[in-house]
Amino acid sequence: MAMSVGGDSTEKPMSDINTTPLVDVMLVLLIIFLIAVPVAIQTVKGIKLPSVRFDPTTTKPENVSLSVTEEGGQCAVYWNVSRVNHEELLNRAVDKLKAEIARQGGVNAANLDLPEAHIRADVNTPYRCVGATIYTMQQAGFARVGFISQPSVGDAAAS
């Protein structure tokens, strides 16, 4: 705040705010943000992300349905409705994939339609359980591993 003290006793003190330092600070902050924003938002040009609200799942009989949860601090994986451990999951997945490839005419068959693994995971299941299940299914040879979720009310794809 600045005050003007003149010789005249009828003049009132000047009470205007000196805005020069404020403008200086604002300009410096503006320059900092103009430099920092492009660094913070780094994107690869040419990538178009899908805009999907909800994709209905087409269930085929050859697909594998897995449920993952945590019971008593341990990961529990269910193949359909029977509980399996890590080794059983890997063996069943390999056997299922081999049987499906053989049914379709072997590895060199044209238009080979491999089964998918659909995982239903409880919302409170730790990621280590879900991640281990995904890894095991990929290790068995399943190229497509997806998640089944419960859509919110009114969140269906437009038909």
C-alpha positions in Angstrom: 0.0 0.0 0.0 1.3 3.4 -0.9 0.6 6.6 0.8 1.0 10.1 -0.6 2.0 12.7 1.9 1.7 16.1 0.6 2.1 19.4 2.2 -1.6 20.1 1.9 -3.6 19.0 4.9 -6.8 18.6 2.9 -5.4 15.7 0.8 -6.3 12.2 2.0 -3.7 9.4 2.0 -3.7 7.3 -1.1 -4.8 3.7 -0.4 -4.4 2.0 -3.9 -2.9 -1.4 -4.1 0.3 -1.6 -6.1 -0.5 -4.4 -8.6 2.8 -4.5 -10.4 4.2 -7.4 -8.2 1.0 -9.3 -8.5 1.1 -9.0 -12.3 4.7 -10.1 -12.3 3.9 -13.2 -10.3 0.9 -14.1 -12.5 3.0 -13.7 -15.7 5.7 -16.0 -14.2 3.1 -18.6 -13.3 1.6 -18.4 -16.7 4.9 -19.0 -18.4 5.6 -22.0 -16.0 2.2 -23.6 -16.8 2.7 -23.0 -20.6 5.9 -24.9 -20.4 4.8 -27.6 -17.9 1.5 -28.6 -19.5 2.9 -30.1 -22.8 5.4 -32.0 -20.7 2.8 -33.4 -18.4 0.4 -34.4 -21.3 2.5 -36.7 -23.5 0.6 -38.7 -26.0 1.5 -40.7 -29.0 0.1 -39.2 -32.2 -2.2 -41.3 -34.4 -3.7 -43.5 -31.6 -7.4 -43.6 -31.5 -8.9 -45.1 -28.4 -12.1 -47.0 -28.6 -15.2 -45.5 -27.2 -17.2 -48.4 -25.8 -19.7 -48.2 -23.1 -20.5 -51.9 -22.8 -19.8 -54.8 -25.1 -22.1 -57.8 -24.7 -20.2 -61.0 -24.4 -20.9 -63.7 -26.9 -20.6 -66.9 -24.9 -19.4 -69.9 -26.9 -19.4 -73.4 -25.4 -15.6 -73.7 -25.9 -14.8 -70.6 -23.9 -13.4 -71.1 -20.4 -15.3 -69.4 -17.5 -13.1 -68.6 -14.5 -14.1 -67.0 -11.2 -11.4 -65.5 -9.0 -11.9 -64.5 -5.3 -10.0 -64.5 -2.1 -10.9 -66.9 0.7 -9.1 -66.8 4.0 -6.2 -64.8 2.6 -5.6 -67.2 -0.2 -6.5 -66.8 -3.9 -9.3 -69.1 -5.0 -9.8 -69.9 -8.7 -12.9 -71.7 -9.9 -13.0 -73.4 -13.3 -16.8 -73.2 -13.9 -17.9 -74.2 -10.4 -15.0 -76.5 -9.3 -12.1 -75.0 -7.4 -8.6 -75.5 -8.9 -5.1 -74.7 -7.8 -2.4 -73.2 -10.0 -1.1 -76.5 -11.4 -4.6 -77.8 -12.1 -5.6 -74.6 -13.8 -2.5 -74.7 -16.0 -3.0 -78.4 -16.9 -6.8 -78.0 -17.6 -6.1 -74.9 -19.7 -3.4 -76.7 -21.8 -5.7 -79.7 -22.2 -8.6 -77.6 -23.2 -6.6 -75.7 -25.8 -5.1 -78.9 -27.2 -8.5 -80.5 -27.5 -10.0 -77.5 -29.2 -7.1 -77.3 -31.7 -7.4 -81.0 -32.5 -11.2 -80.6 -32.9 -10.7 -77.8 -35.5 -8.2 -79.8 -37.6 -4.8 -79.1 -36.0 -2.5 -76.2 -35.7 -2.3 -75.5 -39.4 -6.1 -75.4 -39.9 -7.4 -72.4 -41.8 -9.5 -69.9 -39.7 -8.6 -71.4 -36.4 -11.0 -70.1 -33.8 -9.4 -70.5 -30.4 -11.4 -70.3 -27.2 -11.2 -67.4 -24.9 -10.8 -67.2 -21.1 -13.5 -65.1 -19.3 -12.6 -64.0 -15.8 -15.1 -63.0 -13.2 -13.3 -61.4 -10.3 -14.8 -60.2 -7.1 -14.4 -56.5 -6.7 -12.5 -57.0 -3.4 -10.1 -59.6 -4.8 -6.4 -58.5 -4.7 -4.8 -57.9 -8.0 -2.2 -60.6 -7.3 -4.9 -63.2 -7.6 -6.3 -61.9 -10.8 -2.9 -61.2 -12.3 -1.7 -64.8 -11.5 -4.8 -66.2 -13.2 -4.2 -64.1 -16.3 -0.6 -65.1 -16.4 -1.4 -68.8 -16.0 -4.0 -68.7 -18.8 -1.5 -66.9 -21.1 1.2 -69.4 -20.2 -1.2 -72.1 -21.2 -1.6 -70.5 -24.6 -4.8 -68.6 -24.4 -4.3 -65.5 -26.5 -7.6 -63.8 -25.5 -8.2 -63.3 -21.8 -11.1 -61.0 -20.9 -13.1 -59.8 -17.9 -16.8 -60.2 -17.3 -18.2 -57.3 -15.4 -21.6 -56.2 -14.1 -22.8 -53.2 -16.1 -24.4 -50.4 -14.2 -28.2 -49.9 -14.7 -29.0 -48.4 -18.1 -25.4 -48.9 -19.4 -26.1 -51.2 -22.3 -24.8 -50.9 -25.9 -27.2 -49.2 -28.3 -28.9 -51.8 -30.4 
